Amino acid sequence: MAIKLRKWDSAEHLKTEEDMQAYLQVCIEESNGDAAFIAKALGNIAKAKGMAQLSRDTGLGRESLYKALSGDVNPSF
């Protein structure tokens, strides 16, 4: 019998504001200054909160938010 595995999604486990704050704090500490890593963490938090709502609140398109917070690009501050 084959074991079924599924990809880990951090956003599924960020249920409360406290969870999100602790997650972001740990990600910042572990990032070693990697802005893409922090962007990915912010993306996971945004996904947990609801990307559509964030899109409405900011006036930015969902696609733009997904791209900016994917961690696939290296943002510069």
C-alpha positions in Angstrom: 0.0 0.0 0.0 1.4 3.4 -1.0 1.6 6.1 1.5 -0.1 9.3 0.4 1.8 12.5 1.2 0.7 16.1 0.7 2.7 19.2 0.5 3.1 21.2 3.8 1.2 24.5 3.8 2.1 26.7 6.7 -0.9 28.9 6.1 -3.2 26.0 7.2 -1.7 26.1 10.6 -1.8 29.8 11.3 -5.2 30.1 13.0 -4.8 33.0 15.4 -3.1 36.4 15.5 -0.7 35.0 18.1 0.2 32.1 15.8 0.9 34.5 13.0 3.0 36.8 15.2 5.0 33.9 16.5 5.5 32.5 13.0 6.7 35.8 11.6 9.1 36.4 14.5 10.7 33.0 14.0 10.9 33.5 10.3 12.6 36.9 10.8 15.1 35.3 13.2 15.8 32.4 10.9 16.0 34.4 7.7 19.6 35.7 8.0 18.5 38.8 6.2 16.9 37.0 3.2 14.1 39.3 2.1 12.6 36.6 -0.2 12.3 34.3 2.9 10.5 37.0 4.8 8.3 37.8 1.8 7.3 34.1 1.7 6.4 34.2 5.4 4.3 37.3 4.9 2.6 35.5 2.0 1.8 32.5 4.2 0.2 34.9 6.7 -1.7 36.7 4.0 -3.0 33.4 2.7 -4.1 32.4 6.2 -5.9 35.6 6.6 -7.4 35.5 3.1 -5.7 36.9 0.0 -9.0 38.2 -1.5 -9.7 40.3 1.6 -6.1 41.6 1.6 -6.6 42.5 -2.1 -9.7 44.4 -1.3 -8.1 46.2 1.7 -5.0 47.3 -0.2 -6.5 47.9 -3.6 -3.9 45.6 -5.2 -4.7 42.7 -7.5 -4.6 39.2 -6.0 -2.2 38.1 -8.7 0.2 40.9 -7.8 0.0 40.0 -4.1 0.6 36.3 -4.8 3.7 37.2 -6.9 5.1 39.8 -4.5 4.6 37.5 -1.5 5.6 34.2 -3.2 9.2 34.2 -2.1 10.2 33.5 -5.7 11.5 37.0 -6.2 14.1 38.8 -4.1 12.4 42.1 -3.1 14.6 45.1 -2.4 13.8 47.5 0.4 
